[in-house]
Amino acid sequence: MNQQTEKIYEHALEVLKENDQGSYTVPTKGLYPFQWNWDSCLTALGQFHYDEARAWTEIETLFANQWPDGMVPHIVFHVYSDGYFPGPNVWDTRRPTPTSGITQPPVAGFAIKRLYDRATDKAEAARRARALLPRIDAWHRWFYEMRDPGHEGLVAILHPWESGRDNSIDWDEAFERVPTDGVEPYVRRDTQHADPAHRPTKAQYDRYLYLVQLFRSLGWDNARLHDASPFKVVDPGFNAILIRSAMDLAALADELGEPELAARNRARAENSLAALETLWSDKHQQYLCRDRVTGQLIDSASIGGILPVFAAVPKARAEAIARTIERWANEVKYMVPSHDPADPRFEPKRYWRAPAWLVMNYMIQDGLRSAGETAMADRIVTSSLELITQSGFAEYYDPTTGEPCGGGRFTWTAAMVIEFLEAA
Ligand code: GLC
């Protein structure tokens, strides 16, 4: 590492440490003052490089709040803060430690395999991984039971926040069907911490809350939510993460002497990988979402349909996706925009409607590398580090200018930078 990269590394460590609450890490102070599901799993990868034990704790704390039915919630409200809306009273899930009632991309299987593979104390890592295996397996089972009742091999999200790509253009059309009547009056907090022009709109927020209220009125009974929800979308990116985690959990379970758990997860991954092909679009040369209410593919070329490279898709698909990324990259300054820049709906500063996010870059470059698309993977890493050098550890970036957007001093951005620099 040269002097400049050393400085960046030091800075990244600082961000991780200042957001560390002891047994979990907040994504950033102010805007997100609790534990977020996939943030924590990806953050653990960065923490590993300075404290292996602490990295395992991050994921264990999340799983200590798993629901009895197997779901792992998207937020755990460890310590009350009125700086975030919707808080625990709105969700009203009645968990011992309050949590939200929806989930997030299941990246835990992938994360613990990576922690285990790199562990210096293998016996300790095996002990901690072994305790998490059945919990992650139960979460995967939950997905197929509760979110794929028709046995399509692909799971649906019931709320845009579950995708992790909150206000993506992917949800616009399906969201039109979500009513807003009966939404209780509320005051947003996100727009007090970040520029409102970068955040979801009021109309979107009303619908987010309609769904929360509907699910709450059904007692958060997951056996009822899928059929009752007016919003059900099959997101290729979300499914790709589940597939990759199931594959990785299977490999790890084999290594740790759990062949049945391994076989279950391998079967899930293979079945879903085959089903994913029904989402391929020749027109866009990437995967698309399917609206499970209408049965139609959604004509929206977002990063959700690029992310399947993370899940060992067929080689020809990975090659096509690398070319699609190249086409996008030629129209912006920094990679990877979260939406096709040629789409008139592209909004460079608004959250998931175009901006670049380092966690996406990390997963995409990882998949491209495994598929042999090394040059494109390297380009993405270089672009990510340029963004940090220019704009610091932001939540996300305008891909046309590199301007930092959303929250600052952001945990998972810092964790991904440490990962990139460690691999360099
Ligand atoms: C936003 C992002 C989501 C992330 C959360 C905390 O809601 O869309 O992916 O988990 O912030 O960082």
Boltz pocket constraint, residues with backbone or C-beta under 6 A from the ligand:
constraints:
  - pocket:
      binder: B
      contacts: [[A, 27], [A, 32], [A, 36], [A, 37], [A, 38], [A, 39], [A, 161], [A, 163], [A, 164], [A, 165], [A, 166]]
      max_distance: 6.0
